[in-house]
Structures are given as structure tokens and as C-alpha cells.
């Protein structure tokens, strides 16, 4: 295949974006070949022989952490904290089960995202926007206007919802998924507190540290819809990236496609019934002074069949503190463990991440001392 002229493709991507139909609109129109602005370089594709591969080696399994007995002050709690510490330090990715959120609430959340994306196109268009100061945005192919290079684009549509410090205005959300999101976020805020305690203890801190300092106080929710792709080997649902958050929780349907880069190999993240996929974000790696590691991951394009659906919760700092200077947590520093990163703020970090992190680059090196 001839090389893609990305200069011309960029213009076509913006023209597509102006249509406000999303990737699903292309599929509904009977598309058989994907537009060139979705075509990724050969070395980045999921089937590339030059890209790291999952070799299926025995023992290459993402940790699964059982939160049953969270409130017990016994050996189970100690084992739970140790498991979190190991997973955050070595994998940056893990799954959690028995977390307290009813399976029915999780399933209804996934179904509500499906309903939004599969409603008539005209009904969705009113939500289509790239003004990310809004409480709700529906858009396609990621933040194409914020990153350094808008193409190649991602084969994905997104419904994004946010609130300052978990003070949700649920009446502002689309009616098709409002009640489900209300119940889901109520449970997610409780789970955020649990994980904040466990991660604080795993770092050797007081269990209330990450919460009381405002580091884990807001959640942004993204409902991703990956339509079936006619040429999945040419594109990606989500490119290789690490998250800018402190922690990310992913509720995925029963579809495959999510992969994590571990020891320079792509490892499939299996869909586990009733589980959340958790991953450490870049800002947590900075705050923990590299004790916890963020990790790159991606989503392969979905071949013909059912779409892939996921609900992604990004755990973020308190809204009023995003401009507050911060760096590695001082309790984690010593003569033997000096600071690795300079003082910054979450707002400054995000400004840099938005340019480079969303095109497959790493934002953290920019903040190293």
C-alpha cells in the first residue's frame, strides 16, 4: 500500500469532523474501505511483525485483586495492600473483583452507552462538540484539535461527562443514560475512596493521604463506542498511550481488544465477569516518585460483528487544586530516594500531555529533574 499523505488526510479529517456523524455514521452509511486519515503506519498496527507482540507465554497474566474483606483489619487487608503494591509497581495494570458495585449497575451502564451511540444520528448531533469546558461532549477520534498531530485518527466515538470534585449535575446529562450514570457514579465515588485508601497504604502512607490532600477527588467519565471496522488491520481503536490521570478504571463489555505493553510485549487484557480494569496514570507515577508505574496500552480496532463498548473513569485531582504546585510526595523522599521530578501542577502537566501524550509520546520525561 502506498504511503498515506497525512497533510491531505488532515484536511479530510477536519471535514469529516464537521459532519458530526462520528465513526458510527460512516459504518451506517455502508463504508467498505476506511478513509485514509484512519490508516496508521505499519509499525503501529496490531498485526505488525515489527511491533511488540503477545507471545502467549505461560504466566503472563495481569494481576487480579480481590477486594472482599476490604473493611476487615486482618490478614486479608494486608494481602490486599501488598497485592496493590506489587501490581502498581510492576505492571501498572490490574483487575479488581468483589469491589462492591453490583453487576447489574455495571451492565446497565454499558447498555446506556450503547443506547446513546446507537440512537438516530440527528439526536446525537446536538451533543457533538470539542469545547471541553462543557459538562458533556460527544465527539469522534479523540482530541484531534488538541494534540500535535491530528492524524492518523482513532476508530472510536466518545461520550464524555465531567464534574468538579464529584459534584455531578445529572440533569445536564443525556436523558438516554442519565439514570444509569447517576447510579453508576454514586457507586464509583465510593469505590474511588476504597482504592484511594489501599493505594495510600501501598505507598506506606496514612490511608487517608491521597484523599485528604485532594489528589483523588474528581472523576471524568468517558463512554467509548468502537464500531465494527471493515479494515481493522489498518487502524486502531485507541493508539498506544499512557493516561494522564492518577488512576483509571475501565468497565469493558465482553469484547476483546484492550492490550497492555508489559516487558515490551503486548498482552491481551481479558474481559473478566464483574471486574474493573485498573491502570496507574502518569501523574500518579510523578507523585509516587516512580514507586508506582504508568504503562502504555491500546485498543485494537473491532472487526465486523458487535461493537466494543467501555466506560472509562479517570480519577483526577481536586478541581480547585489543579494549578497548585506539587511534586513527588515528600513522605516518599529521602537521601536514598531523592525527587525524580520537578515541581509542577496538574494543569501544566495536562497542557504538555495534551500535545504529546495523545499521539503516542510520553509526557513524564519533560518533568524529570
C-alpha positions as CSV (number, residue, x, y, z in Angstrom):
1,X,0.0,0.0,0.0
2,X,1.2,3.5,-0.9
3,X,2.2,5.8,2.0
4,X,-0.6,8.0,3.3
5,X,-0.3,11.7,2.5
6,X,-1.1,12.9,6.1
7,X,-1.1,16.5,5.1
8,X,-4.1,15.9,2.8
9,X,-5.6,13.4,5.2
10,X,-5.6,16.0,8.0
11,X,-7.8,18.3,5.9
12,X,-10.2,15.4,5.2
13,X,-10.3,14.5,8.9
14,X,-11.5,18.0,9.8
15,X,-14.1,17.9,7.0
16,X,-15.3,14.6,8.5
17,X,-15.4,16.1,12.0
18,X,-17.5,18.9,10.7
19,X,-20.2,16.4,9.6
20,X,-20.7,15.4,13.3
21,X,-21.7,11.9,12.3
22,X,-18.9,10.0,14.2
23,X,-17.3,6.8,13.1
24,X,-20.6,5.0,13.5
25,X,-22.1,7.3,10.9
26,X,-19.5,6.1,8.4
27,X,-20.4,2.5,9.2
28,X,-24.1,3.1,9.0
29,X,-23.5,4.6,5.5
30,X,-22.2,1.2,4.3
31,X,-18.5,2.1,4.3
32,X,-16.3,-0.8,2.9
33,X,-12.9,0.9,3.0
34,X,-11.8,3.3,5.7
35,X,-10.8,6.9,4.9
36,X,-7.0,7.4,4.7
37,X,-7.0,9.6,7.8
38,X,-7.7,6.4,9.9
39,X,-4.8,4.4,8.4
40,X,-1.9,4.1,10.8
41,X,1.7,3.5,10.0
42,X,2.5,-0.2,9.5
43,X,4.8,-0.4,12.6
44,X,2.0,0.9,14.8
45,X,-0.7,-1.6,13.8
46,X,-1.9,-4.5,15.9
47,X,-0.7,-7.1,13.3
48,X,2.7,-5.6,12.6
49,X,5.5,-8.0,12.8
50,X,7.8,-5.2,13.8
51,X,5.6,-4.2,16.8
52,X,5.9,-5.9,20.2
53,X,3.7,-9.0,20.3
54,X,1.9,-11.0,22.9
55,X,3.7,-14.3,22.7
56,X,1.2,-16.1,24.9
57,X,3.9,-17.3,27.3
58,X,2.8,-19.2,30.3
59,X,2.5,-17.0,33.4
60,X,2.0,-13.7,31.5
61,X,-1.2,-12.8,33.4
62,X,-2.4,-9.4,34.5
63,X,-2.9,-9.4,38.3
64,X,-6.5,-9.9,39.6
65,X,-7.1,-8.4,43.1
66,X,-10.0,-9.4,45.3
67,X,-11.4,-6.6,47.4
68,X,-13.6,-8.9,49.5
69,X,-13.0,-8.1,53.2
70,X,-11.9,-4.5,52.5
71,X,-13.1,-3.3,55.8
72,X,-11.5,-6.1,57.8
73,X,-8.4,-5.3,59.8
74,X,-6.9,-8.7,59.3
75,X,-4.5,-10.7,57.1
76,X,-6.9,-10.2,54.1
77,X,-6.4,-6.4,54.2
78,X,-2.6,-6.8,54.5
79,X,-2.6,-9.2,51.5
80,X,-4.8,-6.8,49.6
81,X,-2.4,-3.8,50.1
82,X,0.6,-6.0,49.2
83,X,-1.2,-7.1,46.0
84,X,-2.0,-3.5,45.1
85,X,1.7,-2.5,45.8
86,X,3.0,-5.3,43.6
87,X,0.6,-4.6,40.7
88,X,1.2,-0.8,40.7
89,X,5.0,-1.2,40.9
90,X,5.5,-4.0,38.3
91,X,2.5,-4.0,35.9
92,X,0.7,-0.6,36.3
93,X,-2.3,-2.6,35.3
94,X,-4.6,-4.9,37.3
95,X,-8.1,-6.1,37.5
96,X,-10.3,-5.8,40.6
97,X,-13.2,-8.1,41.7
98,X,-15.6,-8.1,44.6
99,X,-15.4,-4.3,44.6
100,X,-18.9,-3.7,45.9
101,X,-20.5,-2.4,42.7
102,X,-23.4,-4.6,41.7
103,X,-23.0,-6.4,38.3
104,X,-26.5,-5.1,37.3
105,X,-25.3,-1.5,37.7
106,X,-22.3,-2.2,35.6
107,X,-24.3,-3.9,32.9
108,X,-26.9,-1.1,32.8
109,X,-24.1,1.4,32.4
110,X,-22.7,-0.4,29.4
111,X,-26.2,-0.7,27.9
112,X,-26.8,3.1,28.4
113,X,-23.7,3.9,26.5
114,X,-24.8,1.6,23.7
115,X,-28.2,3.4,23.6
116,X,-26.7,6.8,23.3
117,X,-24.4,5.9,20.5
118,X,-27.0,3.8,18.6
119,X,-29.8,6.4,18.7
120,X,-30.6,8.3,15.5
121,X,-27.8,10.5,14.3
122,X,-29.8,13.7,14.4
123,X,-30.5,13.2,18.1
124,X,-26.7,12.8,18.9
125,X,-25.6,15.9,16.9
126,X,-26.7,18.4,19.5
127,X,-24.1,16.9,21.9
128,X,-21.3,17.0,19.3
129,X,-18.6,19.4,20.5
130,X,-14.9,19.8,21.1
131,X,-15.4,22.6,23.7
132,X,-14.1,20.6,26.7
133,X,-15.2,23.2,29.2
134,X,-18.7,21.8,28.7
135,X,-20.1,19.2,31.1
136,X,-20.9,16.8,28.3
137,X,-19.2,16.2,24.9
138,X,-19.9,13.7,22.1
139,X,-17.1,13.5,19.6
140,X,-15.1,11.2,17.4
141,X,-11.5,10.0,17.1
142,X,-10.1,11.6,20.3
143,X,-8.9,15.1,20.9
144,X,-7.8,15.8,17.3
145,X,-7.6,19.5,17.7
146,X,-5.5,19.5,20.9
147,X,-2.7,17.1,20.0
148,X,0.4,17.9,18.0
149,X,-0.6,15.7,15.0
150,X,-4.4,15.1,14.4
151,X,-3.8,12.1,12.1
152,X,-3.9,9.2,12.0
153,X,-7.3,9.2,13.7
154,X,-8.8,6.6,16.0
155,X,-11.7,4.3,15.1
156,X,-13.8,5.4,18.1
157,X,-16.7,7.6,19.2
158,X,-16.9,9.0,22.7
159,X,-19.5,10.4,25.1
160,X,-17.5,12.4,27.8
161,X,-19.0,13.7,31.0
162,X,-17.3,15.5,33.9
163,X,-18.0,17.3,37.2
164,X,-15.9,19.3,39.6
165,X,-14.9,17.3,42.7
166,X,-17.7,14.8,42.1
167,X,-20.5,17.4,42.3
168,X,-22.5,16.0,39.4
169,X,-25.3,17.9,37.7
170,X,-27.1,14.8,36.4
171,X,-29.8,16.8,34.8
172,X,-27.2,18.0,32.3
173,X,-26.5,14.5,31.1
174,X,-28.3,12.9,28.1
175,X,-31.6,11.6,29.2
176,X,-31.0,8.2,27.4
177,X,-28.3,7.4,30.0
178,X,-29.0,9.8,32.9
179,X,-30.4,7.4,35.5
180,X,-27.8,4.7,34.8
181,X,-25.0,7.2,35.0
182,X,-26.4,8.6,38.3
183,X,-26.4,5.2,39.9
184,X,-23.0,4.2,38.4
185,X,-21.3,7.4,39.5
186,X,-22.7,7.1,43.1
187,X,-21.1,3.7,43.3
188,X,-17.9,4.8,41.5
189,X,-17.3,7.6,44.0
190,X,-17.5,5.0,46.8
191,X,-15.0,2.8,45.0
192,X,-12.7,5.7,44.5
193,X,-12.5,6.1,48.3
194,X,-11.7,2.4,48.7
195,X,-8.9,2.5,46.2
196,X,-7.5,5.8,47.5
197,X,-7.1,4.1,50.9
198,X,-5.5,1.0,49.5
199,X,-3.1,2.9,47.3
200,X,-2.1,5.3,50.1
201,X,-1.3,2.3,52.3
202,X,0.6,0.6,49.5
203,X,2.8,3.6,49.3
204,X,3.4,3.4,53.0
205,X,1.3,6.5,53.8
206,X,-1.6,7.1,56.1
207,X,-4.7,5.5,54.4
208,X,-6.4,9.0,54.0
209,X,-3.4,10.6,52.4
210,X,-4.3,10.7,48.7
211,X,-7.9,11.7,49.6
212,X,-7.2,14.3,52.2
213,X,-4.6,16.0,50.0
214,X,-7.1,16.3,47.2
215,X,-5.2,14.1,44.8
216,X,-8.2,11.7,44.2
217,X,-11.2,13.9,44.3
218,X,-12.7,14.1,40.8
219,X,-13.9,11.6,38.2
220,X,-14.2,12.2,34.5
221,X,-16.3,9.6,32.7
222,X,-15.9,8.6,29.0
223,X,-18.3,6.2,27.3
224,X,-16.4,4.8,24.3
225,X,-18.0,3.1,21.4
226,X,-15.8,1.2,18.9
227,X,-17.9,0.4,15.8
228,X,-17.1,-2.7,13.8
229,X,-14.4,-1.8,11.3
230,X,-14.3,-3.1,7.7
231,X,-10.5,-2.9,7.6
232,X,-9.4,-3.4,11.3
233,X,-5.8,-4.3,10.4
234,X,-5.2,-0.8,9.0
235,X,-6.2,1.2,12.1
236,X,-6.6,1.3,15.8
237,X,-9.5,1.9,18.2
238,X,-7.1,3.7,20.6
239,X,-3.5,4.4,19.9
240,X,-0.6,3.3,22.2
241,X,-0.6,5.8,25.1
242,X,-0.4,6.2,28.9
243,X,-3.1,8.0,30.8
244,X,-2.5,11.5,32.4
245,X,-4.7,10.6,35.4
246,X,-3.8,9.3,38.8
247,X,-5.8,6.2,38.3
248,X,-8.1,4.9,35.6
249,X,-10.9,2.3,35.9
250,X,-12.2,0.6,32.8
251,X,-15.5,-1.2,32.6
252,X,-15.4,-3.2,29.4
253,X,-18.0,-5.3,27.8
254,X,-17.3,-8.9,26.8
255,X,-15.3,-7.8,23.7
256,X,-11.6,-8.3,23.3
257,X,-9.2,-5.7,22.1
258,X,-7.6,-4.0,25.1
259,X,-3.9,-4.6,25.4
260,X,-1.2,-3.5,27.8
261,X,2.5,-3.2,27.0
262,X,4.4,-5.3,29.6
263,X,8.1,-6.2,29.3
264,X,8.0,-5.0,25.7
265,X,5.2,-7.4,24.7
266,X,1.5,-6.6,24.0
267,X,-0.6,-8.6,26.5
268,X,-4.3,-9.1,26.0
269,X,-6.5,-7.8,28.8
270,X,-9.2,-10.4,29.1
271,X,-12.8,-9.5,30.0
272,X,-13.5,-10.8,33.5
273,X,-17.1,-11.0,34.6
274,X,-17.9,-8.3,37.1
275,X,-14.3,-6.9,37.1
276,X,-12.9,-3.5,36.5
277,X,-9.5,-3.0,34.8
278,X,-7.4,-0.5,36.7
279,X,-4.3,1.2,35.5
280,X,-1.9,3.7,37.0
281,X,-1.7,7.1,35.3
282,X,1.3,9.3,34.6
283,X,0.5,11.8,37.4
284,X,0.4,9.1,40.0
285,X,3.9,7.9,38.8
286,X,5.1,11.5,39.3
287,X,3.6,11.9,42.7
288,X,4.9,8.4,43.8
289,X,8.4,9.3,42.6
290,X,8.3,6.2,40.3
291,X,7.2,3.8,43.1
292,X,4.0,3.2,41.0
293,X,4.4,3.0,37.2
294,X,2.1,4.2,34.5
295,X,2.1,1.9,31.5
296,X,1.2,2.2,27.8
297,X,-1.8,0.4,26.4
298,X,-4.0,0.5,23.3
299,X,-7.3,-0.8,21.9
300,X,-7.3,-2.8,18.6
301,X,-10.0,-1.9,16.1
302,X,-13.0,-4.1,16.3
303,X,-13.6,-6.5,13.3
304,X,-17.0,-7.0,11.8
305,X,-19.5,-8.1,14.4
306,X,-20.7,-6.4,17.6
307,X,-19.2,-3.0,18.6
308,X,-16.9,-2.8,21.6
309,X,-18.2,-0.6,24.5
310,X,-16.4,0.6,27.5
311,X,-16.9,3.1,30.4
312,X,-13.7,4.7,31.4
313,X,-13.4,6.6,34.7
314,X,-10.4,8.9,35.1
315,X,-9.6,9.7,38.8
316,X,-8.2,13.2,39.0
317,X,-7.0,15.9,41.5
318,X,-9.4,18.3,43.2
319,X,-10.6,20.9,40.7
320,X,-9.5,23.9,42.9
321,X,-6.0,22.5,43.2
322,X,-5.2,21.8,39.5
323,X,-2.9,24.9,39.5
324,X,-1.4,24.2,42.9
325,X,2.4,23.5,42.7
326,X,3.2,19.9,43.6
327,X,5.8,17.2,43.0
328,X,6.7,13.9,44.4
329,X,5.0,13.3,47.8
330,X,7.5,14.4,50.4
331,X,6.9,11.5,52.7
332,X,8.3,9.2,50.0
333,X,11.6,11.1,49.7
334,X,14.8,10.5,51.5
335,X,18.6,10.7,50.9
336,X,18.3,7.3,49.2
337,X,15.2,8.3,47.3
338,X,15.6,11.9,46.0
339,X,13.0,13.5,43.9
340,X,13.0,12.4,40.3
341,X,10.5,15.0,39.0
342,X,10.4,18.8,39.3
343,X,7.6,20.8,40.9
344,X,4.7,21.3,38.5
345,X,0.9,21.4,38.6
346,X,-1.7,19.2,37.2
347,X,-2.8,22.0,34.8
348,X,0.8,22.4,33.5
349,X,1.1,18.6,33.2
350,X,-2.1,18.3,31.2
351,X,-1.1,21.1,28.9
352,X,2.0,19.2,27.9
353,X,0.3,15.8,27.8
354,X,-2.5,17.1,25.5
355,X,0.1,17.9,22.9
356,X,2.4,14.9,23.0
357,X,0.7,12.2,25.1
358,X,-2.2,11.9,22.8
359,X,0.0,11.0,19.8
360,X,1.8,8.1,21.5
361,X,4.5,10.1,23.2
362,X,5.4,10.1,26.9
363,X,4.7,13.3,28.9
364,X,6.7,12.4,32.0
365,X,10.2,12.9,30.7
366,X,9.5,16.6,30.2
367,X,9.1,16.9,34.0
368,X,12.2,15.0,35.1
369,X,14.9,16.8,37.0
